[in-house]
Amino acid sequence: MNPVNLLSQPEQMRYVLAHSDCRVVCVAPEWEQRVSGMLTDVGRPVEIIVIDPDAATLPMQADTLSSVDTPAPAANAVALLMYTSGTTGTPKGVMLTQQNLVANALAVSREHKLRPEDRVLAVLPLYHINAFMVTMLAPLAHGGSLAMAPRFSSSQFWEQAAQTQCSWINVVPTMISYLLEGEQPPREKTLMIRFCRSASAALPPEHHRAFEEKFGIGIIETMGLTETAAPAFSNPLTPSKRKLGAVGRASGCEAKVVDSAFQEVADGVTGELLVFGPNVMQGYYKNEAATRASFTPEGWLRTGDLGHRDADGFFFVTGRIKELIIKGGENIAPREIDETLLQHPAVREAAAVGVPDRHYGQDIGACIVLREGIACTEDELREFCLRKLGRYKAPAHYRFVDDLPKGPSGKVQRLKLTPLFE
């Protein structure tokens, strides 16, 4: 199976359809013409099956489906080909096996102590690994259920959760930001919700605290990658054992922090996060070079994330290796700048990036999305950052924008912001 990101640009979608070697594409009626045009030059026959989302059955005869004698798949057989968002280049097809999917579906269920009576509100798109694994496959593993909304709506979210009697919710930080902008629902609409699970991007501590205070629902922050079949880290289910700002402990796998020579570093020292376990991908489809580059000689997956582990085994992520700002030879994590800016009452979203500088090599630029109806000037933000961060880490350049570019998971695509500072 190969879910296709509906938000991708036509060229990216055409690339995925061609590269995946698919033979059948299932589409909703409104996508038939567009997909047909994308398949004209793929060089192989591809059948398009149009499926009405509101139909009770698939457009195949039931007796045909039941007559197919399919042997049980092998554990190492590729079950899912999920393409990365391609924010820094051509999308890569992540090969996830039957074992990968089963291992993490069970791990999610165990981590959150999910039961058959539990139901999750599914508002994330199923073409993203978080939704595919956590809101769809995990309920299948523990016998639970999901209530699937057509799309995320901050104005309808709490009503949907109440009407469908959901006991947990799975969202991304962008959704949390929008929900915080909305009204507080009556307490009876949220009483059944045991916890909120946040993943796919870093959750600013300010938003974490504000959500729990406003809605009375505890947040379990987690982290994973497409390459790990979604979660690889999770905070505990017990609220008192969670750590604000941490992505949690290794969940369903092993994890460690290493230096540039892949040697494990001491607790508290920043390095690259590595993961090893049954949830780790087989590799990238038709891309042996990228597969080799993503693993250490000992077989550990390189996440590309920078962070550290504390003495209790909790991991903290400070940024991406490719997004690290190096100013005058000193490493500066963009997330530190983001979280400081988010403490300002006028700032709804913020993202820091490295900007070329002839003296320092790089300086710091910040893109700001203001809260609706609240004014703020560059000088006010500059003074705020100088006071909070000091002169060296305070951004030198500011840009006010309507929105930050994000991938399907809600993760900010920082590299797309750099042209704003040219």
KEDOGU-818026 format. One record per residue (C-alpha): x, y, z; residue number from 0. Coordinates in steps of 0.001 Angstrom, whole numbers, plus 500000, padded with zeros to 6 digits. Layout:
N
@X = X; Y = Y; Z = Z; i = NUM
...
// end
This chain:
422
@X = 500000; Y = 500000; Z = 500000; i = 0
@X = 501199; Y = 503491; Z = 499148; i = 1
@X = 499106; Y = 506398; Z = 500548; i = 2
@X = 499636; Y = 509563; Z = 498504; i = 3
@X = 499975; Y = 512962; Z = 500142; i = 4
@X = 497099; Y = 515035; Z = 498765; i = 5
@X = 498839; Y = 518284; Z = 499754; i = 6
@X = 501940; Y = 517615; Z = 497689; i = 7
@X = 502638; Y = 519643; Z = 494578; i = 8
@X = 501656; Y = 518057; Z = 491223; i = 9
@X = 505289; Y = 517327; Z = 490342; i = 10
@X = 505889; Y = 515563; Z = 493646; i = 11
@X = 502682; Y = 513561; Z = 493302; i = 12
@X = 503595; Y = 512592; Z = 489751; i = 13
@X = 507032; Y = 511498; Z = 490963; i = 14
@X = 505554; Y = 509289; Z = 493711; i = 15
@X = 503071; Y = 507648; Z = 491338; i = 16
@X = 505853; Y = 506889; Z = 488854; i = 17
@X = 508565; Y = 505899; Z = 491344; i = 18
@X = 506367; Y = 503587; Z = 493432; i = 19
@X = 505749; Y = 501157; Z = 490520; i = 20
@X = 502070; Y = 501041; Z = 491489; i = 21
@X = 499698; Y = 499084; Z = 489232; i = 22
@X = 496381; Y = 500252; Z = 490709; i = 23
@X = 495390; Y = 503672; Z = 492031; i = 24
@X = 492188; Y = 504177; Z = 494029; i = 25
@X = 490831; Y = 507713; Z = 493861; i = 26
@X = 487822; Y = 509741; Z = 494932; i = 27
@X = 485703; Y = 510990; Z = 491979; i = 28
@X = 487157; Y = 514525; Z = 492105; i = 29
@X = 490719; Y = 513156; Z = 491720; i = 30
@X = 490143; Y = 510873; Z = 488728; i = 31
@X = 490953; Y = 513371; Z = 485976; i = 32
@X = 494003; Y = 514841; Z = 487702; i = 33
@X = 495535; Y = 511472; Z = 488537; i = 34
@X = 494829; Y = 510165; Z = 485045; i = 35
@X = 496815; Y = 513079; Z = 483619; i = 36
@X = 499725; Y = 512373; Z = 485964; i = 37
@X = 499901; Y = 508749; Z = 484826; i = 38
@X = 500189; Y = 509408; Z = 481095; i = 39
@X = 503999; Y = 509130; Z = 481008; i = 40
@X = 504754; Y = 506519; Z = 483687; i = 41
@X = 505612; Y = 503859; Z = 481089; i = 42
@X = 503443; Y = 501038; Z = 482486; i = 43
@X = 499730; Y = 500241; Z = 482629; i = 44
@X = 498038; Y = 501591; Z = 485756; i = 45
@X = 494393; Y = 500921; Z = 486535; i = 46
@X = 492393; Y = 503715; Z = 488154; i = 47
@X = 489539; Y = 502650; Z = 490422; i = 48
@X = 487100; Y = 505393; Z = 491371; i = 49
@X = 485654; Y = 504959; Z = 494855; i = 50
@X = 482714; Y = 506921; Z = 496207; i = 51
@X = 483574; Y = 507846; Z = 499817; i = 52
@X = 479897; Y = 507578; Z = 500778; i = 53
@X = 479293; Y = 504187; Z = 499127; i = 54
@X = 478564; Y = 501166; Z = 501311; i = 55
@X = 480731; Y = 498822; Z = 499222; i = 56
@X = 483847; Y = 498930; Z = 497057; i = 57
@X = 483393; Y = 498822; Z = 493259; i = 58
@X = 484406; Y = 495153; Z = 493133; i = 59
@X = 482162; Y = 492127; Z = 493415; i = 60
@X = 482142; Y = 490650; Z = 496922; i = 61
@X = 482380; Y = 487119; Z = 495543; i = 62
@X = 485508; Y = 488050; Z = 493600; i = 63
@X = 487195; Y = 489321; Z = 496739; i = 64
@X = 486221; Y = 486310; Z = 498831; i = 65
@X = 487440; Y = 483832; Z = 496217; i = 66
@X = 491028; Y = 485114; Z = 496309; i = 67
@X = 493275; Y = 482667; Z = 498144; i = 68
@X = 496029; Y = 484841; Z = 499614; i = 69
@X = 498754; Y = 483271; Z = 501759; i = 70
@X = 499739; Y = 484967; Z = 504996; i = 71
@X = 502480; Y = 487560; Z = 504357; i = 72
@X = 505990; Y = 487067; Z = 505693; i = 73
@X = 507022; Y = 489250; Z = 508642; i = 74
@X = 509753; Y = 490939; Z = 506574; i = 75
@X = 507496; Y = 491560; Z = 503541; i = 76
@X = 506987; Y = 495242; Z = 502691; i = 77
@X = 503471; Y = 496227; Z = 503742; i = 78
@X = 503571; Y = 500008; Z = 503426; i = 79
@X = 505452; Y = 502342; Z = 501119; i = 80
@X = 505178; Y = 505760; Z = 502730; i = 81
@X = 506921; Y = 508665; Z = 501015; i = 82
@X = 508573; Y = 511355; Z = 503073; i = 83
@X = 507367; Y = 514905; Z = 502564; i = 84
@X = 510436; Y = 515811; Z = 500541; i = 85
@X = 511008; Y = 519175; Z = 502237; i = 86
@X = 514704; Y = 519142; Z = 501352; i = 87
@X = 514576; Y = 517366; Z = 498007; i = 88
@X = 512956; Y = 514474; Z = 496163; i = 89
@X = 510590; Y = 512395; Z = 498356; i = 90
@X = 511992; Y = 509061; Z = 499523; i = 91
@X = 509847; Y = 505920; Z = 499689; i = 92
@X = 510118; Y = 504422; Z = 503176; i = 93
@X = 509680; Y = 500630; Z = 503120; i = 94
@X = 507862; Y = 499463; Z = 506240; i = 95
@X = 507355; Y = 495739; Z = 506742; i = 96
@X = 504509; Y = 493737; Z = 508251; i = 97
@X = 506651; Y = 493368; Z = 511376; i = 98
@X = 507289; Y = 497128; Z = 511588; i = 99
@X = 503575; Y = 497926; Z = 511521; i = 100
@X = 502513; Y = 495214; Z = 513960; i = 101
@X = 505339; Y = 496026; Z = 516386; i = 102
@X = 504427; Y = 499705; Z = 516651; i = 103
@X = 500655; Y = 499194; Z = 516673; i = 104
@X = 501168; Y = 496979; Z = 519722; i = 105
@X = 503716; Y = 499380; Z = 521237; i = 106
@X = 501288; Y = 502336; Z = 521029; i = 107
@X = 498528; Y = 500252; Z = 522604; i = 108
@X = 500789; Y = 499130; Z = 525459; i = 109
@X = 502317; Y = 502575; Z = 526030; i = 110
@X = 498929; Y = 504256; Z = 526489; i = 111
@X = 497198; Y = 501207; Z = 528055; i = 112
@X = 494509; Y = 501321; Z = 525392; i = 113
@X = 491527; Y = 498990; Z = 525722; i = 114
@X = 488736; Y = 497698; Z = 523443; i = 115
@X = 486358; Y = 500330; Z = 524836; i = 116
@X = 488703; Y = 503190; Z = 523878; i = 117
@X = 487953; Y = 505357; Z = 520856; i = 118
@X = 490143; Y = 508014; Z = 519237; i = 119
@X = 489033; Y = 511045; Z = 517247; i = 120
@X = 490837; Y = 510734; Z = 513903; i = 121
@X = 491424; Y = 514199; Z = 512440; i = 122
@X = 494887; Y = 513663; Z = 510931; i = 123
@X = 495217; Y = 512645; Z = 507242; i = 124
@X = 495843; Y = 508925; Z = 506753; i = 125
@X = 498558; Y = 509620; Z = 504191; i = 126
@X = 500752; Y = 510624; Z = 507136; i = 127
@X = 502443; Y = 507926; Z = 509224; i = 128
@X = 501168; Y = 509292; Z = 512550; i = 129
@X = 497523; Y = 508920; Z = 511532; i = 130
@X = 498087; Y = 505647; Z = 509674; i = 131
@X = 499795; Y = 503959; Z = 512636; i = 132
@X = 498401; Y = 505624; Z = 515740; i = 133
@X = 494791; Y = 506450; Z = 514893; i = 134
@X = 494135; Y = 503548; Z = 512507; i = 135
@X = 496377; Y = 500525; Z = 513152; i = 136
@X = 496725; Y = 500858; Z = 516940; i = 137
@X = 492937; Y = 500568; Z = 517507; i = 138
@X = 492963; Y = 497437; Z = 515341; i = 139
@X = 495710; Y = 495994; Z = 517560; i = 140
@X = 493872; Y = 496507; Z = 520852; i = 141
@X = 490343; Y = 496046; Z = 519519; i = 142
@X = 489377; Y = 499702; Z = 519930; i = 143
@X = 487754; Y = 502060; Z = 517447; i = 144
@X = 488161; Y = 505433; Z = 515769; i = 145
@X = 485777; Y = 508195; Z = 514802; i = 146
@X = 486919; Y = 509702; Z = 511512; i = 147
@X = 486070; Y = 513308; Z = 510747; i = 148
@X = 486286; Y = 514580; Z = 507134; i = 149
@X = 488992; Y = 517032; Z = 508208; i = 150
@X = 490266; Y = 518910; Z = 511217; i = 151
@X = 488066; Y = 521824; Z = 512286; i = 152
@X = 488958; Y = 523742; Z = 515429; i = 153
@X = 485379; Y = 525033; Z = 515718; i = 154
@X = 483841; Y = 521530; Z = 515523; i = 155
@X = 486569; Y = 519506; Z = 517243; i = 156
@X = 485173; Y = 519286; Z = 520767; i = 157
@X = 481622; Y = 518690; Z = 519544; i = 158
@X = 482858; Y = 515848; Z = 517331; i = 159
@X = 484786; Y = 514285; Z = 520220; i = 160
@X = 481742; Y = 514484; Z = 522501; i = 161
@X = 479212; Y = 513183; Z = 519970; i = 162
@X = 481363; Y = 510171; Z = 519087; i = 163
@X = 482269; Y = 509502; Z = 522742; i = 164
@X = 486017; Y = 509551; Z = 522199; i = 165
@X = 488245; Y = 508658; Z = 525148; i = 166
@X = 491508; Y = 510000; Z = 523684; i = 167
@X = 492653; Y = 512393; Z = 520969; i = 168
@X = 495709; Y = 512382; Z = 518693; i = 169
@X = 496810; Y = 515754; Z = 517318; i = 170
@X = 499852; Y = 517737; Z = 516178; i = 171
@X = 501154; Y = 521015; Z = 517712; i = 172
@X = 499596; Y = 523146; Z = 514961; i = 173
@X = 496155; Y = 521833; Z = 515917; i = 174
@X = 496840; Y = 522552; Z = 519575; i = 175
@X = 497715; Y = 526126; Z = 518608; i = 176
@X = 494402; Y = 526558; Z = 516758; i = 177
@X = 492385; Y = 524966; Z = 519557; i = 178
@X = 493944; Y = 527399; Z = 522015; i = 179
@X = 492673; Y = 530252; Z = 519845; i = 180
@X = 489112; Y = 528928; Z = 520124; i = 181
@X = 486581; Y = 528971; Z = 522936; i = 182
@X = 486714; Y = 526681; Z = 525919; i = 183
@X = 484082; Y = 523935; Z = 525561; i = 184
@X = 481678; Y = 523058; Z = 528374; i = 185
@X = 483355; Y = 520630; Z = 530784; i = 186
@X = 480829; Y = 517879; Z = 530040; i = 187
@X = 482084; Y = 517714; Z = 526444; i = 188
@X = 485602; Y = 516759; Z = 527515; i = 189
@X = 484952; Y = 514563; Z = 530581; i = 190
@X = 485382; Y = 511294; Z = 528665; i = 191
@X = 488783; Y = 512241; Z = 527203; i = 192
@X = 491540; Y = 510511; Z = 529201; i = 193
@X = 494498; Y = 512140; Z = 527449; i = 194
@X = 495680; Y = 514086; Z = 524422; i = 195
@X = 498560; Y = 512682; Z = 522409; i = 196
@X = 500826; Y = 515170; Z = 520608; i = 197
@X = 503376; Y = 514133; Z = 517980; i = 198
@X = 504998; Y = 514849; Z = 514596; i = 199
@X = 506604; Y = 518136; Z = 515647; i = 200
@X = 507984; Y = 519770; Z = 518781; i = 201
@X = 505284; Y = 521070; Z = 521118; i = 202
@X = 506286; Y = 524415; Z = 522662; i = 203
@X = 506107; Y = 524189; Z = 526482; i = 204
@X = 504027; Y = 527374; Z = 526566; i = 205
@X = 501344; Y = 525734; Z = 524412; i = 206
@X = 501594; Y = 522522; Z = 526432; i = 207
@X = 500886; Y = 524314; Z = 529700; i = 208
@X = 498179; Y = 526523; Z = 528197; i = 209
@X = 496289; Y = 523551; Z = 526699; i = 210
@X = 496260; Y = 521567; Z = 529938; i = 211
@X = 495177; Y = 524625; Z = 531917; i = 212
@X = 492418; Y = 525640; Z = 529485; i = 213
@X = 490910; Y = 522238; Z = 528657; i = 214
@X = 491816; Y = 520168; Z = 531703; i = 215
@X = 493254; Y = 517373; Z = 529531; i = 216
@X = 496792; Y = 516101; Z = 530049; i = 217
@X = 499128; Y = 515950; Z = 527052; i = 218
@X = 501390; Y = 512984; Z = 526334; i = 219
@X = 504170; Y = 514294; Z = 524104; i = 220
@X = 505699; Y = 511693; Z = 521801; i = 221
@X = 508003; Y = 511603; Z = 518792; i = 222
@X = 508723; Y = 509360; Z = 515835; i = 223
@X = 509545; Y = 509316; Z = 512155; i = 224
@X = 508139; Y = 507768; Z = 509027; i = 225
@X = 511271; Y = 505603; Z = 509150; i = 226
@X = 510257; Y = 504221; Z = 512577; i = 227
@X = 506604; Y = 503571; Z = 511670; i = 228
@X = 505633; Y = 506615; Z = 513764; i = 229
@X = 506406; Y = 506625; Z = 517517; i = 230
@X = 509865; Y = 505839; Z = 518825; i = 231
@X = 509616; Y = 507940; Z = 522016; i = 232
@X = 506764; Y = 508576; Z = 524435; i = 233
@X = 506126; Y = 510211; Z = 527756; i = 234
@X = 504428; Y = 507969; Z = 530341; i = 235
@X = 500670; Y = 507636; Z = 530687; i = 236
@X = 500887; Y = 508638; Z = 534360; i = 237
@X = 500794; Y = 512484; Z = 534445; i = 238
@X = 503177; Y = 512846; Z = 537387; i = 239
@X = 505878; Y = 510905; Z = 535538; i = 240
@X = 505863; Y = 513041; Z = 532376; i = 241
@X = 508482; Y = 515695; Z = 531710; i = 242
@X = 507587; Y = 518990; Z = 530072; i = 243
@X = 509640; Y = 519575; Z = 526924; i = 244
@X = 510772; Y = 515948; Z = 526644; i = 245
@X = 509672; Y = 513608; Z = 523865; i = 246
@X = 509781; Y = 510850; Z = 526468; i = 247
@X = 511659; Y = 507597; Z = 526831; i = 248
@X = 512355; Y = 505113; Z = 524026; i = 249
@X = 509093; Y = 503307; Z = 523250; i = 250
@X = 509035; Y = 499918; Z = 521523; i = 251
@X = 512700; Y = 500278; Z = 520585; i = 252
@X = 516139; Y = 501295; Z = 521840; i = 253
@X = 517601; Y = 504805; Z = 521538; i = 254
@X = 520864; Y = 506558; Z = 522308; i = 255
@X = 522701; Y = 509832; Z = 521684; i = 256
@X = 526021; Y = 509814; Z = 519824; i = 257
@X = 528730; Y = 512169; Z = 518602; i = 258
@X = 529875; Y = 512585; Z = 514983; i = 259
@X = 531901; Y = 509349; Z = 515240; i = 260
@X = 528769; Y = 507447; Z = 516413; i = 261
@X = 530203; Y = 507060; Z = 519924; i = 262
@X = 527617; Y = 507251; Z = 522695; i = 263
@X = 527843; Y = 510432; Z = 524768; i = 264
@X = 527124; Y = 511003; Z = 528450; i = 265
@X = 523704; Y = 512063; Z = 529720; i = 266
@X = 523144; Y = 515778; Z = 529245; i = 267
@X = 525497; Y = 516020; Z = 526250; i = 268
@X = 523949; Y = 517006; Z = 522911; i = 269
@X = 524387; Y = 514704; Z = 519928; i = 270
@X = 522428; Y = 512867; Z = 517258; i = 271
@X = 519583; Y = 510560; Z = 518284; i = 272
@X = 519852; Y = 506971; Z = 517015; i = 273
@X = 517121; Y = 504309; Z = 517100; i = 274
@X = 517234; Y = 500498; Z = 516852; i = 275
@X = 514343; Y = 498052; Z = 517029; i = 276
@X = 511506; Y = 496126; Z = 515325; i = 277
@X = 509801; Y = 499346; Z = 514212; i = 278
@X = 512757; Y = 500577; Z = 512109; i = 279
@X = 512277; Y = 500601; Z = 508343; i = 280
@X = 513808; Y = 498158; Z = 505898; i = 281
@X = 515216; Y = 501031; Z = 503841; i = 282
@X = 514322; Y = 503470; Z = 501064; i = 283
@X = 512722; Y = 502073; Z = 497920; i = 284
@X = 515133; Y = 501988; Z = 494966; i = 285
@X = 517590; Y = 504215; Z = 496822; i = 286
@X = 520469; Y = 502179; Z = 498240; i = 287
@X = 522705; Y = 505223; Z = 498716; i = 288
@X = 520159; Y = 506977; Z = 500936; i = 289
@X = 519551; Y = 503745; Z = 502849; i = 290
@X = 523265; Y = 503301; Z = 503584; i = 291
@X = 523595; Y = 506921; Z = 504680; i = 292
@X = 520689; Y = 506543; Z = 507121; i = 293
@X = 522223; Y = 503702; Z = 509135; i = 294
@X = 525385; Y = 503408; Z = 511205; i = 295
@X = 527744; Y = 500497; Z = 510494; i = 296
@X = 526144; Y = 498710; Z = 513492; i = 297
@X = 522636; Y = 499061; Z = 512033; i = 298
@X = 521261; Y = 501936; Z = 514118; i = 299
@X = 518957; Y = 504389; Z = 512318; i = 300
@X = 520231; Y = 507966; Z = 512183; i = 301
@X = 517257; Y = 510206; Z = 512928; i = 302
@X = 518971; Y = 513470; Z = 511958; i = 303
@X = 517637; Y = 514965; Z = 515209; i = 304
@X = 519836; Y = 516703; Z = 517752; i = 305
@X = 519142; Y = 516271; Z = 521426; i = 306
@X = 520214; Y = 514794; Z = 524738; i = 307
@X = 519101; Y = 512225; Z = 527305; i = 308
@X = 518754; Y = 513000; Z = 530997; i = 309
@X = 519624; Y = 510762; Z = 533942; i = 310
@X = 516065; Y = 509365; Z = 534035; i = 311
@X = 516233; Y = 508167; Z = 530432; i = 312
@X = 514061; Y = 510950; Z = 528978; i = 313
@X = 515098; Y = 512372; Z = 525608; i = 314
@X = 514964; Y = 516057; Z = 524695; i = 315
@X = 515127; Y = 517181; Z = 521049; i = 316
@X = 516667; Y = 520564; Z = 520309; i = 317
@X = 516571; Y = 520613; Z = 516503; i = 318
@X = 517606; Y = 519040; Z = 513246; i = 319
@X = 521230; Y = 518675; Z = 512182; i = 320
@X = 520482; Y = 520340; Z = 508835; i = 321
@X = 518636; Y = 523223; Z = 510535; i = 322
@X = 521254; Y = 523996; Z = 513185; i = 323
@X = 522326; Y = 527654; Z = 513194; i = 324
@X = 526095; Y = 528089; Z = 513471; i = 325
@X = 526861; Y = 531678; Z = 514444; i = 326
@X = 530521; Y = 532551; Z = 514780; i = 327
@X = 531326; Y = 528884; Z = 515357; i = 328
@X = 528726; Y = 528446; Z = 518117; i = 329
@X = 525807; Y = 526039; Z = 517630; i = 330
@X = 522375; Y = 527545; Z = 518268; i = 331
@X = 519233; Y = 525367; Z = 518252; i = 332
@X = 516349; Y = 527096; Z = 516414; i = 333
@X = 513841; Y = 525618; Z = 518859; i = 334
@X = 515309; Y = 527669; Z = 521720; i = 335
@X = 514587; Y = 530847; Z = 519748; i = 336
@X = 511085; Y = 529635; Z = 518781; i = 337
@X = 510104; Y = 528869; Z = 522365; i = 338
@X = 511338; Y = 532226; Z = 523606; i = 339
@X = 509315; Y = 534106; Z = 520979; i = 340
@X = 506215; Y = 532078; Z = 521837; i = 341
@X = 506367; Y = 533472; Z = 525359; i = 342
@X = 505405; Y = 536880; Z = 523940; i = 343
@X = 501617; Y = 537358; Z = 524235; i = 344
@X = 501293; Y = 538635; Z = 520647; i = 345
@X = 503041; Y = 535661; Z = 518988; i = 346
@X = 500992; Y = 532665; Z = 517822; i = 347
@X = 503734; Y = 530881; Z = 515852; i = 348
@X = 507457; Y = 531427; Z = 515372; i = 349
@X = 510312; Y = 529799; Z = 513498; i = 350
@X = 513998; Y = 530713; Z = 513562; i = 351
@X = 516408; Y = 530037; Z = 510688; i = 352
@X = 520027; Y = 530654; Z = 509850; i = 353
@X = 520673; Y = 533733; Z = 507703; i = 354
@X = 523984; Y = 534266; Z = 505820; i = 355
@X = 526172; Y = 536856; Z = 507513; i = 356
@X = 529587; Y = 538089; Z = 506314; i = 357
@X = 530962; Y = 538428; Z = 509854; i = 358
@X = 529502; Y = 535444; Z = 511719; i = 359
@X = 528916; Y = 533073; Z = 508783; i = 360
@X = 525309; Y = 532847; Z = 509938; i = 361
@X = 523061; Y = 535049; Z = 512015; i = 362
@X = 519522; Y = 534417; Z = 513234; i = 363
@X = 516321; Y = 535288; Z = 511385; i = 364
@X = 512850; Y = 534848; Z = 512875; i = 365
@X = 509512; Y = 534489; Z = 511098; i = 366
@X = 506516; Y = 535498; Z = 513183; i = 367
@X = 502776; Y = 534814; Z = 512947; i = 368
@X = 500891; Y = 537211; Z = 515212; i = 369
@X = 497725; Y = 536384; Z = 517098; i = 370
@X = 494593; Y = 537754; Z = 515469; i = 371
@X = 493705; Y = 541238; Z = 516640; i = 372
@X = 496977; Y = 541802; Z = 518539; i = 373
@X = 499531; Y = 544267; Z = 517208; i = 374
@X = 503265; Y = 544046; Z = 517778; i = 375
@X = 506248; Y = 545786; Z = 516185; i = 376
@X = 509685; Y = 544503; Z = 515283; i = 377
@X = 511250; Y = 546804; Z = 517862; i = 378
@X = 509055; Y = 545314; Z = 520603; i = 379
@X = 510083; Y = 541788; Z = 519678; i = 380
@X = 513734; Y = 542779; Z = 519382; i = 381
@X = 513706; Y = 544253; Z = 522899; i = 382
@X = 511852; Y = 541176; Z = 524236; i = 383
@X = 514407; Y = 538767; Z = 522743; i = 384
@X = 517380; Y = 540787; Z = 523927; i = 385
@X = 516006; Y = 540611; Z = 527444; i = 386
@X = 515206; Y = 536876; Z = 527286; i = 387
@X = 518034; Y = 535518; Z = 525125; i = 388
@X = 520859; Y = 538012; Z = 525344; i = 389
@X = 522519; Y = 539803; Z = 522455; i = 390
@X = 524247; Y = 536779; Z = 520909; i = 391
@X = 521148; Y = 534587; Z = 520541; i = 392
@X = 518575; Y = 537309; Z = 519877; i = 393
@X = 517453; Y = 537311; Z = 516215; i = 394
@X = 519030; Y = 539963; Z = 514054; i = 395
@X = 516260; Y = 539845; Z = 511428; i = 396
@X = 512460; Y = 539600; Z = 511740; i = 397
@X = 509751; Y = 538855; Z = 509189; i = 398
@X = 506007; Y = 538958; Z = 509887; i = 399
@X = 504117; Y = 536326; Z = 507864; i = 400
@X = 500524; Y = 535109; Z = 507633; i = 401
@X = 501466; Y = 531431; Z = 507937; i = 402
@X = 504507; Y = 529205; Z = 508348; i = 403
@X = 505072; Y = 526564; Z = 505644; i = 404
@X = 504368; Y = 523112; Z = 507068; i = 405
@X = 504450; Y = 519517; Z = 505900; i = 406
@X = 501483; Y = 517134; Z = 506228; i = 407
@X = 502462; Y = 516336; Z = 509820; i = 408
@X = 502365; Y = 519997; Z = 510834; i = 409
@X = 506142; Y = 520240; Z = 511107; i = 410
@X = 507517; Y = 523647; Z = 510103; i = 411
@X = 509582; Y = 523531; Z = 506897; i = 412
@X = 512268; Y = 525966; Z = 507988; i = 413
@X = 514366; Y = 525766; Z = 504841; i = 414
@X = 511484; Y = 527300; Z = 502885; i = 415
@X = 511756; Y = 530423; Z = 505042; i = 416
@X = 515344; Y = 531306; Z = 504177; i = 417
@X = 514462; Y = 533118; Z = 500902; i = 418
@X = 512517; Y = 535670; Z = 502957; i = 419
@X = 515844; Y = 536975; Z = 504283; i = 420
@X = 517698; Y = 537269; Z = 500964; i = 421
// end
